[in-house]
Amino acid sequence: MADPELTVTRNDELHRYEIRVDDVLGGFTEFEEIEPGTLRFPHTVTDPAFRGKGLGSVLVAAAMQDVASRGETVVPLCPFVRRYLRENEVEHLRVAWPPESGGGGV
């Protein structure tokens, strides 16, 4: 059996990045534009059927890379996004750590 195809896309209409496993929505990370060029990431969801397969990390990695390529700034409110950013460097990504996140430079 072939590995499933994973694709991550930005869905501006629903204000989220989505990951698809083949053609099935496997999860998403929501964003809110709090000012032009600044996106707050409050929540990430993975479908229970796909948990434990690393989809969340693939999703957030692709979302952060896309945000960096657009020159936007991330405000990581979601615990999963915060943890990802603390553990992984995303080249050219600007992060505005909220005071309650414990921050720590990335």
Phi and psi restraints in degrees (range 20) as a CNS / XPLOR table:
assign (resid 1 and name C) (resid 2 and name N)
       (resid 2 and name CA) (resid 2 and name C) 1.0 -73.6 20.0 2
assign (resid 2 and name N) (resid 2 and name CA)
       (resid 2 and name C) (resid 3 and name N) 1.0 150.9 20.0 2
assign (resid 2 and name C) (resid 3 and name N)
       (resid 3 and name CA) (resid 3 and name C) 1.0 -63.5 20.0 2
assign (resid 3 and name N) (resid 3 and name CA)
       (resid 3 and name C) (resid 4 and name N) 1.0 144.7 20.0 2
assign (resid 3 and name C) (resid 4 and name N)
       (resid 4 and name CA) (resid 4 and name C) 1.0 -68.7 20.0 2
assign (resid 4 and name N) (resid 4 and name CA)
       (resid 4 and name C) (resid 5 and name N) 1.0 151.2 20.0 2
assign (resid 4 and name C) (resid 5 and name N)
       (resid 5 and name CA) (resid 5 and name C) 1.0 -84.1 20.0 2
assign (resid 5 and name N) (resid 5 and name CA)
       (resid 5 and name C) (resid 6 and name N) 1.0 124.9 20.0 2
assign (resid 5 and name C) (resid 6 and name N)
       (resid 6 and name CA) (resid 6 and name C) 1.0 -105.2 20.0 2
assign (resid 6 and name N) (resid 6 and name CA)
       (resid 6 and name C) (resid 7 and name N) 1.0 127.4 20.0 2
assign (resid 6 and name C) (resid 7 and name N)
       (resid 7 and name CA) (resid 7 and name C) 1.0 -131.1 20.0 2
assign (resid 7 and name N) (resid 7 and name CA)
       (resid 7 and name C) (resid 8 and name N) 1.0 139.2 20.0 2
assign (resid 7 and name C) (resid 8 and name N)
       (resid 8 and name CA) (resid 8 and name C) 1.0 -117.9 20.0 2
assign (resid 8 and name N) (resid 8 and name CA)
       (resid 8 and name C) (resid 9 and name N) 1.0 129.8 20.0 2
assign (resid 8 and name C) (resid 9 and name N)
       (resid 9 and name CA) (resid 9 and name C) 1.0 -133.1 20.0 2
assign (resid 9 and name N) (resid 9 and name CA)
       (resid 9 and name C) (resid 10 and name N) 1.0 152.6 20.0 2
assign (resid 9 and name C) (resid 10 and name N)
       (resid 10 and name CA) (resid 10 and name C) 1.0 -92.0 20.0 2
assign (resid 10 and name N) (resid 10 and name CA)
       (resid 10 and name C) (resid 11 and name N) 1.0 125.3 20.0 2
assign (resid 10 and name C) (resid 11 and name N)
       (resid 11 and name CA) (resid 11 and name C) 1.0 -111.2 20.0 2
assign (resid 11 and name N) (resid 11 and name CA)
       (resid 11 and name C) (resid 12 and name N) 1.0 92.4 20.0 2
assign (resid 11 and name C) (resid 12 and name N)
       (resid 12 and name CA) (resid 12 and name C) 1.0 -66.5 20.0 2
assign (resid 12 and name N) (resid 12 and name CA)
       (resid 12 and name C) (resid 13 and name N) 1.0 -29.4 20.0 2
assign (resid 12 and name C) (resid 13 and name N)
       (resid 13 and name CA) (resid 13 and name C) 1.0 -63.8 20.0 2
assign (resid 13 and name N) (resid 13 and name CA)
       (resid 13 and name C) (resid 14 and name N) 1.0 -39.9 20.0 2
assign (resid 13 and name C) (resid 14 and name N)
       (resid 14 and name CA) (resid 14 and name C) 1.0 -97.9 20.0 2
assign (resid 14 and name N) (resid 14 and name CA)
       (resid 14 and name C) (resid 15 and name N) 1.0 0.3 20.0 2
assign (resid 14 and name C) (resid 15 and name N)
       (resid 15 and name CA) (resid 15 and name C) 1.0 57.8 20.0 2
assign (resid 15 and name N) (resid 15 and name CA)
       (resid 15 and name C) (resid 16 and name N) 1.0 55.4 20.0 2
assign (resid 15 and name C) (resid 16 and name N)
       (resid 16 and name CA) (resid 16 and name C) 1.0 -161.5 20.0 2
assign (resid 16 and name N) (resid 16 and name CA)
       (resid 16 and name C) (resid 17 and name N) 1.0 160.0 20.0 2
assign (resid 16 and name C) (resid 17 and name N)
       (resid 17 and name CA) (resid 17 and name C) 1.0 -99.4 20.0 2
assign (resid 17 and name N) (resid 17 and name CA)
       (resid 17 and name C) (resid 18 and name N) 1.0 136.8 20.0 2
assign (resid 17 and name C) (resid 18 and name N)
       (resid 18 and name CA) (resid 18 and name C) 1.0 -119.4 20.0 2
assign (resid 18 and name N) (resid 18 and name CA)
       (resid 18 and name C) (resid 19 and name N) 1.0 143.4 20.0 2
assign (resid 18 and name C) (resid 19 and name N)
       (resid 19 and name CA) (resid 19 and name C) 1.0 -113.4 20.0 2
assign (resid 19 and name N) (resid 19 and name CA)
       (resid 19 and name C) (resid 20 and name N) 1.0 133.2 20.0 2
assign (resid 19 and name C) (resid 20 and name N)
       (resid 20 and name CA) (resid 20 and name C) 1.0 -115.2 20.0 2
assign (resid 20 and name N) (resid 20 and name CA)
       (resid 20 and name C) (resid 21 and name N) 1.0 138.8 20.0 2
assign (resid 20 and name C) (resid 21 and name N)
       (resid 21 and name CA) (resid 21 and name C) 1.0 -105.5 20.0 2
assign (resid 21 and name N) (resid 21 and name CA)
       (resid 21 and name C) (resid 22 and name N) 1.0 107.4 20.0 2
assign (resid 21 and name C) (resid 22 and name N)
       (resid 22 and name CA) (resid 22 and name C) 1.0 56.3 20.0 2
assign (resid 22 and name N) (resid 22 and name CA)
       (resid 22 and name C) (resid 23 and name N) 1.0 -114.3 20.0 2
assign (resid 22 and name C) (resid 23 and name N)
       (resid 23 and name CA) (resid 23 and name C) 1.0 -109.4 20.0 2
assign (resid 23 and name N) (resid 23 and name CA)
       (resid 23 and name C) (resid 24 and name N) 1.0 12.8 20.0 2
assign (resid 23 and name C) (resid 24 and name N)
       (resid 24 and name CA) (resid 24 and name C) 1.0 -104.2 20.0 2
assign (resid 24 and name N) (resid 24 and name CA)
       (resid 24 and name C) (resid 25 and name N) 1.0 132.5 20.0 2
assign (resid 24 and name C) (resid 25 and name N)
       (resid 25 and name CA) (resid 25 and name C) 1.0 -66.5 20.0 2
assign (resid 25 and name N) (resid 25 and name CA)
       (resid 25 and name C) (resid 26 and name N) 1.0 118.3 20.0 2
assign (resid 25 and name C) (resid 26 and name N)
       (resid 26 and name CA) (resid 26 and name C) 1.0 -99.9 20.0 2
assign (resid 26 and name N) (resid 26 and name CA)
       (resid 26 and name C) (resid 27 and name N) 1.0 -17.9 20.0 2
assign (resid 26 and name C) (resid 27 and name N)
       (resid 27 and name CA) (resid 27 and name C) 1.0 169.0 20.0 2
assign (resid 27 and name N) (resid 27 and name CA)
       (resid 27 and name C) (resid 28 and name N) 1.0 177.4 20.0 2
assign (resid 27 and name C) (resid 28 and name N)
       (resid 28 and name CA) (resid 28 and name C) 1.0 -158.9 20.0 2
assign (resid 28 and name N) (resid 28 and name CA)
       (resid 28 and name C) (resid 29 and name N) 1.0 157.7 20.0 2
assign (resid 28 and name C) (resid 29 and name N)
       (resid 29 and name CA) (resid 29 and name C) 1.0 -124.1 20.0 2
assign (resid 29 and name N) (resid 29 and name CA)
       (resid 29 and name C) (resid 30 and name N) 1.0 123.9 20.0 2
assign (resid 29 and name C) (resid 30 and name N)
       (resid 30 and name CA) (resid 30 and name C) 1.0 -83.1 20.0 2
assign (resid 30 and name N) (resid 30 and name CA)
       (resid 30 and name C) (resid 31 and name N) 1.0 151.4 20.0 2
assign (resid 30 and name C) (resid 31 and name N)
       (resid 31 and name CA) (resid 31 and name C) 1.0 -138.7 20.0 2
assign (resid 31 and name N) (resid 31 and name CA)
       (resid 31 and name C) (resid 32 and name N) 1.0 154.3 20.0 2
assign (resid 31 and name C) (resid 32 and name N)
       (resid 32 and name CA) (resid 32 and name C) 1.0 -128.5 20.0 2
assign (resid 32 and name N) (resid 32 and name CA)
       (resid 32 and name C) (resid 33 and name N) 1.0 129.8 20.0 2
assign (resid 32 and name C) (resid 33 and name N)
       (resid 33 and name CA) (resid 33 and name C) 1.0 -82.5 20.0 2
assign (resid 33 and name N) (resid 33 and name CA)
       (resid 33 and name C) (resid 34 and name N) 1.0 110.0 20.0 2
assign (resid 33 and name C) (resid 34 and name N)
       (resid 34 and name CA) (resid 34 and name C) 1.0 -89.8 20.0 2
assign (resid 34 and name N) (resid 34 and name CA)
       (resid 34 and name C) (resid 35 and name N) 1.0 -18.5 20.0 2
assign (resid 34 and name C) (resid 35 and name N)
       (resid 35 and name CA) (resid 35 and name C) 1.0 -163.8 20.0 2
assign (resid 35 and name N) (resid 35 and name CA)
       (resid 35 and name C) (resid 36 and name N) 1.0 163.1 20.0 2
assign (resid 35 and name C) (resid 36 and name N)
       (resid 36 and name CA) (resid 36 and name C) 1.0 -54.2 20.0 2
assign (resid 36 and name N) (resid 36 and name CA)
       (resid 36 and name C) (resid 37 and name N) 1.0 124.3 20.0 2
assign (resid 36 and name C) (resid 37 and name N)
       (resid 37 and name CA) (resid 37 and name C) 1.0 83.5 20.0 2
assign (resid 37 and name N) (resid 37 and name CA)
       (resid 37 and name C) (resid 38 and name N) 1.0 4.5 20.0 2
assign (resid 37 and name C) (resid 38 and name N)
       (resid 38 and name CA) (resid 38 and name C) 1.0 -126.6 20.0 2
assign (resid 38 and name N) (resid 38 and name CA)
       (resid 38 and name C) (resid 39 and name N) 1.0 120.2 20.0 2
assign (resid 38 and name C) (resid 39 and name N)
       (resid 39 and name CA) (resid 39 and name C) 1.0 -115.2 20.0 2
assign (resid 39 and name N) (resid 39 and name CA)
       (resid 39 and name C) (resid 40 and name N) 1.0 128.2 20.0 2
assign (resid 39 and name C) (resid 40 and name N)
       (resid 40 and name CA) (resid 40 and name C) 1.0 -96.1 20.0 2
assign (resid 40 and name N) (resid 40 and name CA)
       (resid 40 and name C) (resid 41 and name N) 1.0 130.5 20.0 2
assign (resid 40 and name C) (resid 41 and name N)
       (resid 41 and name CA) (resid 41 and name C) 1.0 -107.5 20.0 2
assign (resid 41 and name N) (resid 41 and name CA)
       (resid 41 and name C) (resid 42 and name N) 1.0 99.2 20.0 2
assign (resid 41 and name C) (resid 42 and name N)
       (resid 42 and name CA) (resid 42 and name C) 1.0 -90.3 20.0 2
assign (resid 42 and name N) (resid 42 and name CA)
       (resid 42 and name C) (resid 43 and name N) 1.0 -21.0 20.0 2
assign (resid 42 and name C) (resid 43 and name N)
       (resid 43 and name CA) (resid 43 and name C) 1.0 -158.8 20.0 2
assign (resid 43 and name N) (resid 43 and name CA)
       (resid 43 and name C) (resid 44 and name N) 1.0 139.4 20.0 2
assign (resid 43 and name C) (resid 44 and name N)
       (resid 44 and name CA) (resid 44 and name C) 1.0 -128.3 20.0 2
assign (resid 44 and name N) (resid 44 and name CA)
       (resid 44 and name C) (resid 45 and name N) 1.0 137.6 20.0 2
assign (resid 44 and name C) (resid 45 and name N)
       (resid 45 and name CA) (resid 45 and name C) 1.0 -129.8 20.0 2
assign (resid 45 and name N) (resid 45 and name CA)
       (resid 45 and name C) (resid 46 and name N) 1.0 135.0 20.0 2
assign (resid 45 and name C) (resid 46 and name N)
       (resid 46 and name CA) (resid 46 and name C) 1.0 -121.0 20.0 2
assign (resid 46 and name N) (resid 46 and name CA)
       (resid 46 and name C) (resid 47 and name N) 1.0 132.6 20.0 2
assign (resid 46 and name C) (resid 47 and name N)
       (resid 47 and name CA) (resid 47 and name C) 1.0 -57.6 20.0 2
assign (resid 47 and name N) (resid 47 and name CA)
       (resid 47 and name C) (resid 48 and name N) 1.0 131.8 20.0 2
assign (resid 47 and name C) (resid 48 and name N)
       (resid 48 and name CA) (resid 48 and name C) 1.0 -52.9 20.0 2
assign (resid 48 and name N) (resid 48 and name CA)
       (resid 48 and name C) (resid 49 and name N) 1.0 -29.8 20.0 2
assign (resid 48 and name C) (resid 49 and name N)
       (resid 49 and name CA) (resid 49 and name C) 1.0 -65.9 20.0 2
assign (resid 49 and name N) (resid 49 and name CA)
       (resid 49 and name C) (resid 50 and name N) 1.0 -19.4 20.0 2
assign (resid 49 and name C) (resid 50 and name N)
       (resid 50 and name CA) (resid 50 and name C) 1.0 -114.4 20.0 2
assign (resid 50 and name N) (resid 50 and name CA)
       (resid 50 and name C) (resid 51 and name N) 1.0 5.1 20.0 2
assign (resid 50 and name C) (resid 51 and name N)
       (resid 51 and name CA) (resid 51 and name C) 1.0 -65.5 20.0 2
assign (resid 51 and name N) (resid 51 and name CA)
       (resid 51 and name C) (resid 52 and name N) 1.0 148.4 20.0 2
assign (resid 51 and name C) (resid 52 and name N)
       (resid 52 and name CA) (resid 52 and name C) 1.0 82.5 20.0 2
assign (resid 52 and name N) (resid 52 and name CA)
       (resid 52 and name C) (resid 53 and name N) 1.0 8.3 20.0 2
assign (resid 52 and name C) (resid 53 and name N)
       (resid 53 and name CA) (resid 53 and name C) 1.0 -111.0 20.0 2
assign (resid 53 and name N) (resid 53 and name CA)
       (resid 53 and name C) (resid 54 and name N) 1.0 5.8 20.0 2
assign (resid 53 and name C) (resid 54 and name N)
       (resid 54 and name CA) (resid 54 and name C) 1.0 82.8 20.0 2
assign (resid 54 and name N) (resid 54 and name CA)
       (resid 54 and name C) (resid 55 and name N) 1.0 9.4 20.0 2
assign (resid 54 and name C) (resid 55 and name N)
       (resid 55 and name CA) (resid 55 and name C) 1.0 -62.6 20.0 2
assign (resid 55 and name N) (resid 55 and name CA)
       (resid 55 and name C) (resid 56 and name N) 1.0 -39.2 20.0 2
assign (resid 55 and name C) (resid 56 and name N)
       (resid 56 and name CA) (resid 56 and name C) 1.0 -58.4 20.0 2
assign (resid 56 and name N) (resid 56 and name CA)
       (resid 56 and name C) (resid 57 and name N) 1.0 -43.3 20.0 2
assign (resid 56 and name C) (resid 57 and name N)
       (resid 57 and name CA) (resid 57 and name C) 1.0 -67.0 20.0 2
assign (resid 57 and name N) (resid 57 and name CA)
       (resid 57 and name C) (resid 58 and name N) 1.0 -42.2 20.0 2
assign (resid 57 and name C) (resid 58 and name N)
       (resid 58 and name CA) (resid 58 and name C) 1.0 -61.4 20.0 2
assign (resid 58 and name N) (resid 58 and name CA)
       (resid 58 and name C) (resid 59 and name N) 1.0 -44.6 20.0 2
assign (resid 58 and name C) (resid 59 and name N)
       (resid 59 and name CA) (resid 59 and name C) 1.0 -61.3 20.0 2
assign (resid 59 and name N) (resid 59 and name CA)
       (resid 59 and name C) (resid 60 and name N) 1.0 -53.3 20.0 2
assign (resid 59 and name C) (resid 60 and name N)
       (resid 60 and name CA) (resid 60 and name C) 1.0 -67.2 20.0 2
assign (resid 60 and name N) (resid 60 and name CA)
       (resid 60 and name C) (resid 61 and name N) 1.0 -37.8 20.0 2
assign (resid 60 and name C) (resid 61 and name N)
       (resid 61 and name CA) (resid 61 and name C) 1.0 -58.9 20.0 2
assign (resid 61 and name N) (resid 61 and name CA)
       (resid 61 and name C) (resid 62 and name N) 1.0 -47.8 20.0 2
assign (resid 61 and name C) (resid 62 and name N)
       (resid 62 and name CA) (resid 62 and name C) 1.0 -66.1 20.0 2
assign (resid 62 and name N) (resid 62 and name CA)
       (resid 62 and name C) (resid 63 and name N) 1.0 -40.3 20.0 2
assign (resid 62 and name C) (resid 63 and name N)
       (resid 63 and name CA) (resid 63 and name C) 1.0 -62.9 20.0 2
assign (resid 63 and name N) (resid 63 and name CA)
       (resid 63 and name C) (resid 64 and name N) 1.0 -45.8 20.0 2
assign (resid 63 and name C) (resid 64 and name N)
       (resid 64 and name CA) (resid 64 and name C) 1.0 -66.0 20.0 2
assign (resid 64 and name N) (resid 64 and name CA)
       (resid 64 and name C) (resid 65 and name N) 1.0 -37.9 20.0 2
assign (resid 64 and name C) (resid 65 and name N)
       (resid 65 and name CA) (resid 65 and name C) 1.0 -64.1 20.0 2
assign (resid 65 and name N) (resid 65 and name CA)
       (resid 65 and name C) (resid 66 and name N) 1.0 -40.4 20.0 2
assign (resid 65 and name C) (resid 66 and name N)
       (resid 66 and name CA) (resid 66 and name C) 1.0 -66.2 20.0 2
assign (resid 66 and name N) (resid 66 and name CA)
       (resid 66 and name C) (resid 67 and name N) 1.0 -43.9 20.0 2
assign (resid 66 and name C) (resid 67 and name N)
       (resid 67 and name CA) (resid 67 and name C) 1.0 -60.0 20.0 2
assign (resid 67 and name N) (resid 67 and name CA)
       (resid 67 and name C) (resid 68 and name N) 1.0 -44.0 20.0 2
assign (resid 67 and name C) (resid 68 and name N)
       (resid 68 and name CA) (resid 68 and name C) 1.0 -61.4 20.0 2
assign (resid 68 and name N) (resid 68 and name CA)
       (resid 68 and name C) (resid 69 and name N) 1.0 -42.1 20.0 2
assign (resid 68 and name C) (resid 69 and name N)
       (resid 69 and name CA) (resid 69 and name C) 1.0 -66.5 20.0 2
assign (resid 69 and name N) (resid 69 and name CA)
       (resid 69 and name C) (resid 70 and name N) 1.0 -23.7 20.0 2
assign (resid 69 and name C) (resid 70 and name N)
       (resid 70 and name CA) (resid 70 and name C) 1.0 -88.5 20.0 2
assign (resid 70 and name N) (resid 70 and name CA)
       (resid 70 and name C) (resid 71 and name N) 1.0 -5.5 20.0 2
assign (resid 70 and name C) (resid 71 and name N)
       (resid 71 and name CA) (resid 71 and name C) 1.0 74.7 20.0 2
assign (resid 71 and name N) (resid 71 and name CA)
       (resid 71 and name C) (resid 72 and name N) 1.0 20.7 20.0 2
assign (resid 71 and name C) (resid 72 and name N)
       (resid 72 and name CA) (resid 72 and name C) 1.0 -90.3 20.0 2
assign (resid 72 and name N) (resid 72 and name CA)
       (resid 72 and name C) (resid 73 and name N) 1.0 166.0 20.0 2
assign (resid 72 and name C) (resid 73 and name N)
       (resid 73 and name CA) (resid 73 and name C) 1.0 -110.0 20.0 2
assign (resid 73 and name N) (resid 73 and name CA)
       (resid 73 and name C) (resid 74 and name N) 1.0 141.9 20.0 2
assign (resid 73 and name C) (resid 74 and name N)
       (resid 74 and name CA) (resid 74 and name C) 1.0 -104.9 20.0 2
assign (resid 74 and name N) (resid 74 and name CA)
       (resid 74 and name C) (resid 75 and name N) 1.0 135.4 20.0 2
assign (resid 74 and name C) (resid 75 and name N)
       (resid 75 and name CA) (resid 75 and name C) 1.0 -113.0 20.0 2
assign (resid 75 and name N) (resid 75 and name CA)
       (resid 75 and name C) (resid 76 and name N) 1.0 104.2 20.0 2
assign (resid 75 and name C) (resid 76 and name N)
       (resid 76 and name CA) (resid 76 and name C) 1.0 -86.5 20.0 2
assign (resid 76 and name N) (resid 76 and name CA)
       (resid 76 and name C) (resid 77 and name N) 1.0 100.6 20.0 2
assign (resid 76 and name C) (resid 77 and name N)
       (resid 77 and name CA) (resid 77 and name C) 1.0 -93.1 20.0 2
assign (resid 77 and name N) (resid 77 and name CA)
       (resid 77 and name C) (resid 78 and name N) 1.0 -33.8 20.0 2
assign (resid 77 and name C) (resid 78 and name N)
       (resid 78 and name CA) (resid 78 and name C) 1.0 -65.4 20.0 2
assign (resid 78 and name N) (resid 78 and name CA)
       (resid 78 and name C) (resid 79 and name N) 1.0 128.7 20.0 2
assign (resid 78 and name C) (resid 79 and name N)
       (resid 79 and name CA) (resid 79 and name C) 1.0 -56.5 20.0 2
assign (resid 79 and name N) (resid 79 and name CA)
       (resid 79 and name C) (resid 80 and name N) 1.0 -36.7 20.0 2
assign (resid 79 and name C) (resid 80 and name N)
       (resid 80 and name CA) (resid 80 and name C) 1.0 -66.4 20.0 2
assign (resid 80 and name N) (resid 80 and name CA)
       (resid 80 and name C) (resid 81 and name N) 1.0 -43.8 20.0 2
assign (resid 80 and name C) (resid 81 and name N)
       (resid 81 and name CA) (resid 81 and name C) 1.0 -65.3 20.0 2
assign (resid 81 and name N) (resid 81 and name CA)
       (resid 81 and name C) (resid 82 and name N) 1.0 -42.9 20.0 2
assign (resid 81 and name C) (resid 82 and name N)
       (resid 82 and name CA) (resid 82 and name C) 1.0 -58.4 20.0 2
assign (resid 82 and name N) (resid 82 and name CA)
       (resid 82 and name C) (resid 83 and name N) 1.0 -48.3 20.0 2
assign (resid 82 and name C) (resid 83 and name N)
       (resid 83 and name CA) (resid 83 and name C) 1.0 -61.1 20.0 2
assign (resid 83 and name N) (resid 83 and name CA)
       (resid 83 and name C) (resid 84 and name N) 1.0 -44.0 20.0 2
assign (resid 83 and name C) (resid 84 and name N)
       (resid 84 and name CA) (resid 84 and name C) 1.0 -58.2 20.0 2
assign (resid 84 and name N) (resid 84 and name CA)
       (resid 84 and name C) (resid 85 and name N) 1.0 -46.4 20.0 2
assign (resid 84 and name C) (resid 85 and name N)
       (resid 85 and name CA) (resid 85 and name C) 1.0 -69.3 20.0 2
assign (resid 85 and name N) (resid 85 and name CA)
       (resid 85 and name C) (resid 86 and name N) 1.0 -31.0 20.0 2
assign (resid 85 and name C) (resid 86 and name N)
       (resid 86 and name CA) (resid 86 and name C) 1.0 -69.1 20.0 2
assign (resid 86 and name N) (resid 86 and name CA)
       (resid 86 and name C) (resid 87 and name N) 1.0 -32.2 20.0 2
assign (resid 86 and name C) (resid 87 and name N)
       (resid 87 and name CA) (resid 87 and name C) 1.0 -96.6 20.0 2
assign (resid 87 and name N) (resid 87 and name CA)
       (resid 87 and name C) (resid 88 and name N) 1.0 -12.5 20.0 2
assign (resid 87 and name C) (resid 88 and name N)
       (resid 88 and name CA) (resid 88 and name C) 1.0 -136.2 20.0 2
assign (resid 88 and name N) (resid 88 and name CA)
       (resid 88 and name C) (resid 89 and name N) 1.0 134.8 20.0 2
assign (resid 88 and name C) (resid 89 and name N)
       (resid 89 and name CA) (resid 89 and name C) 1.0 -89.0 20.0 2
assign (resid 89 and name N) (resid 89 and name CA)
       (resid 89 and name C) (resid 90 and name N) 1.0 132.7 20.0 2
assign (resid 89 and name C) (resid 90 and name N)
       (resid 90 and name CA) (resid 90 and name C) 1.0 -115.0 20.0 2
assign (resid 90 and name N) (resid 90 and name CA)
       (resid 90 and name C) (resid 91 and name N) 1.0 112.8 20.0 2
assign (resid 90 and name C) (resid 91 and name N)
       (resid 91 and name CA) (resid 91 and name C) 1.0 -57.3 20.0 2
assign (resid 91 and name N) (resid 91 and name CA)
       (resid 91 and name C) (resid 92 and name N) 1.0 131.0 20.0 2
assign (resid 91 and name C) (resid 92 and name N)
       (resid 92 and name CA) (resid 92 and name C) 1.0 69.6 20.0 2
assign (resid 92 and name N) (resid 92 and name CA)
       (resid 92 and name C) (resid 93 and name N) 1.0 7.8 20.0 2
assign (resid 92 and name C) (resid 93 and name N)
       (resid 93 and name CA) (resid 93 and name C) 1.0 -82.7 20.0 2
assign (resid 93 and name N) (resid 93 and name CA)
       (resid 93 and name C) (resid 94 and name N) 1.0 130.8 20.0 2
assign (resid 93 and name C) (resid 94 and name N)
       (resid 94 and name CA) (resid 94 and name C) 1.0 -95.7 20.0 2
assign (resid 94 and name N) (resid 94 and name CA)
       (resid 94 and name C) (resid 95 and name N) 1.0 128.2 20.0 2
assign (resid 94 and name C) (resid 95 and name N)
       (resid 95 and name CA) (resid 95 and name C) 1.0 -120.5 20.0 2
assign (resid 95 and name N) (resid 95 and name CA)
       (resid 95 and name C) (resid 96 and name N) 1.0 128.2 20.0 2
assign (resid 95 and name C) (resid 96 and name N)
       (resid 96 and name CA) (resid 96 and name C) 1.0 -106.6 20.0 2
assign (resid 96 and name N) (resid 96 and name CA)
       (resid 96 and name C) (resid 97 and name N) 1.0 95.8 20.0 2
assign (resid 96 and name C) (resid 97 and name N)
       (resid 97 and name CA) (resid 97 and name C) 1.0 -69.3 20.0 2
assign (resid 97 and name N) (resid 97 and name CA)
       (resid 97 and name C) (resid 98 and name N) 1.0 126.3 20.0 2
assign (resid 97 and name C) (resid 98 and name N)
       (resid 98 and name CA) (resid 98 and name C) 1.0 -70.9 20.0 2
assign (resid 98 and name N) (resid 98 and name CA)
       (resid 98 and name C) (resid 99 and name N) 1.0 149.2 20.0 2
assign (resid 98 and name C) (resid 99 and name N)
       (resid 99 and name CA) (resid 99 and name C) 1.0 -54.0 20.0 2
assign (resid 99 and name N) (resid 99 and name CA)
       (resid 99 and name C) (resid 100 and name N) 1.0 -38.8 20.0 2
assign (resid 99 and name C) (resid 100 and name N)
       (resid 100 and name CA) (resid 100 and name C) 1.0 -75.3 20.0 2
assign (resid 100 and name N) (resid 100 and name CA)
       (resid 100 and name C) (resid 101 and name N) 1.0 -8.7 20.0 2
assign (resid 100 and name C) (resid 101 and name N)
       (resid 101 and name CA) (resid 101 and name C) 1.0 -80.0 20.0 2
assign (resid 101 and name N) (resid 101 and name CA)
       (resid 101 and name C) (resid 102 and name N) 1.0 -11.6 20.0 2
assign (resid 101 and name C) (resid 102 and name N)
       (resid 102 and name CA) (resid 102 and name C) 1.0 82.9 20.0 2
assign (resid 102 and name N) (resid 102 and name CA)
       (resid 102 and name C) (resid 103 and name N) 1.0 -10.1 20.0 2
assign (resid 102 and name C) (resid 103 and name N)
       (resid 103 and name CA) (resid 103 and name C) 1.0 53.0 20.0 2
assign (resid 103 and name N) (resid 103 and name CA)
       (resid 103 and name C) (resid 104 and name N) 1.0 -120.6 20.0 2
assign (resid 103 and name C) (resid 104 and name N)
       (resid 104 and name CA) (resid 104 and name C) 1.0 82.8 20.0 2
assign (resid 104 and name N) (resid 104 and name CA)
       (resid 104 and name C) (resid 105 and name N) 1.0 124.5 20.0 2
assign (resid 104 and name C) (resid 105 and name N)
       (resid 105 and name CA) (resid 105 and name C) 1.0 -66.4 20.0 2
assign (resid 105 and name N) (resid 105 and name CA)
       (resid 105 and name C) (resid 106 and name N) 1.0 148.2 20.0 2
